[in-house]
Amino acid sequence: MRIRFLSSAITLSILFTVNPALAAANPKPLPGVTAAELTTNLENRRWSCSKPQKAKDTTTINCSSKDKTANVAILGTTAKNITSITVNSTTRISYGWPRFIATLPIDGVDPVAAQKWVTTALSAKTSTSKIFGDVKFSVVLGSGIARTLTIAHKST
């Protein structure tokens, strides 16, 4: 009985420390970059961005490239505290946008190294992730040539 209780306690403690849903409930912001800087930068490149949409504990901003081959979803606890950035590209030509987003001034991330890694990951045959400082970059392969880059705190 005592062994079963200890086993259950250990299992529960592991579950609570590694469960991504629990980590996502209180995501850490990406240090050094704000939604206003990112949206202004995209709008200066002729993208259109929505106004911040507030939900329960999140703020979302969606941006689309002029030709609609790429979009960016910015999530945060507020418009100032970005917790993740997701870039979707549907054509090879639009792969430049994930490479551009990889150069954002995120504290603890070398933008040259991040851009180089994203460039390689976009051409890979499998989805992949890499951590720079406390920030995780993930490239997921979609159907055909579609690619998605997600940037979030490594604990997310």
N, C-alpha and C positions, 0 to 999 in steps of 0.2 A: 504494500500500500504506500509506504513512504517513498519507494523508488518511483512508483507511478506518479505521485504528487510532484517529486523533483523533476521528472521528465516533462510533465505538463508545464511546470513553471519555466523551465528552460525553453521549451517550444514556444510558449507565449512571449517570452522576452526576445527571442530571435524574430518572431513574427512582427513584433512592434518596431524593431530596429531596422528591418530590411523591407518592410512593406512599402512600395512606392506610393500607394494611395495615401498612406499616413504622412509620408514626407511631403507629398503634393498639397496636403491640407494647409501647410504653413511654409510655402516656398520662399527661398531666399532671393533677394533681388540681385540683378547683375550690377556690380559696382562700376560706376564711372560713366554710364550711358543713360540718357533719359529718352522717353518716348518723344518729347518735343524736338530734341535734336535729331532723332532718327526720322521722324515724319517730315521735318523741314528739309532734311537732306534728300529724302526721296521726292518730295514735292518740287524741289529745285531741279530734279531730273525728270520732271513731267509725269510723276506718278500722282494718283489721286488717293487721298486717305480720308477715312471716316473720322468723325468726331469721336472722342472716347465714349464707349458704351459701358456704363456701370451696371454690374450685377451684384449679387450678394457680397462676395469678398474679392471680386476681380474687376479689373478694368480692361477692356479689349479695344484695340484699334486695328482696323483692317486697311491695307493699302494695296493698290493694283497698278501694275505697269501700264503705260499707255496702250501697248499692243495686247494686253490681257494674257500674256504668256507667262507672267510671274506675279505672285502676290506675297505679301508679308502680313503675318498676324503677330501683333505685339500684345502680350498679356502681362498684367501687373497687378499689384495690390492697389496702386494708384497710377496716374499717368506719369508720375516721377519715378516710381519704383518698378522697373521692368523685371519680371521674373522669368520670361522666356520670349524668344523670337523664333518664329517659324517662317522659312522662306520656301515657297513651292515654285518650281520651274517646270514648264511643260515642253520646252524645246531646248535643243543644245545651245542655241543663241542666247537664251535666257539664263544659262548657267553663270553668266557674268554677274548676275544679281546675288547669288549666294556667296560668290567670291568677294563681291563688294561689301556685303553685310559682315563677312568674316573680319574685315579691317576696322570695325567699330572700336572706339577707345574703351574697351572693357578692362578695368584694373586687373593686373596680374596675367593678362593675355598678350603675347607678342603678336601683333597683327600681321606681320610678314609671315611668321611660322603658321599662324592659323589659316591665312589665305593659301599658302602653299599646300597645307594638308587638305583643305576643302577642294582645291583644284584637283588633287590626286584622287580624293574620295568620290568626286563627281564622275570620274571615269572608271571607277572600280566596278567589279562584277558582283559585289555583295555589299550589303549595308554595313556601315562601320561607325565607330565612335572614337573620340580621342579627348582626353582631358588636358586643358591648358590652365595651370594654376588651380583655381576652384571652379572652373567653368568647363562644362561638357559640350562638345560639338558632336552632333550625330548627323550622318547623311544616310537617308533611307531611300532605297531604290523603289520607284513606283512601277506602274505598268509601262512598258516601252521605254522611252527615254526620260520620263518624268523623274524628278529628284526632289527630295525635301531635306533641307538643312534645319536642324533645331539647335538653338543655343540656350542653355539653361545652367543653373548652378549644378555642380556635380552630384549633390544630394537629391536632386529632383528625379 
